[in-house]
């Protein structure tokens, strides 16, 4: 029998370890004699572990999406800055050309 350890703050490593514990628990042979009180506690621990892993995965995915969104925002800001600089250079050239034409 595999005992699922208490759940602490999850990192990538501890989440992987918890997943391995859950898989081991799922493939373990049934134990005899049957004790319904013990089995209810065991099922409760397994459900809690699964829920924590689901939350961890959701949080990790959110962080990845947020990171990508920030990178895209930074890229757009960079493109806007370059575009603005080019427009200013073109405007300055036009002003210089008009001044030269008027002189």
Steps between C-alpha positions, in 0.01 A plus 500: 500500500621846413434771752434840352707746696349822639466771240734793531568793270544353156795547275556328171696226678250445781209499254675230298564302818134530600391382154727195533349426842150521352590271212657250742186511712282435196698195387549353847314174568195509726570438865333249724326508739266771383459789744247756377602769751863476393404491131286814532794687651725369226259607225469843663881543494512391136224744403676782681827419325326497162331834569828658607668374183214640290542838668877486452462423129246781458729744681801394294308540175379845614857607577618381156219689323571811708869480417427468128251788516760725664754405233252587224418832670871577521543416132206719398634789707839457335341500152292809588812682620693419181202601283466828689872571459480435125199731467689775686801459269278521191326808638833665580626426147185653349539810715864530392408455133222759523735744669757443227237547228375824654850642528 
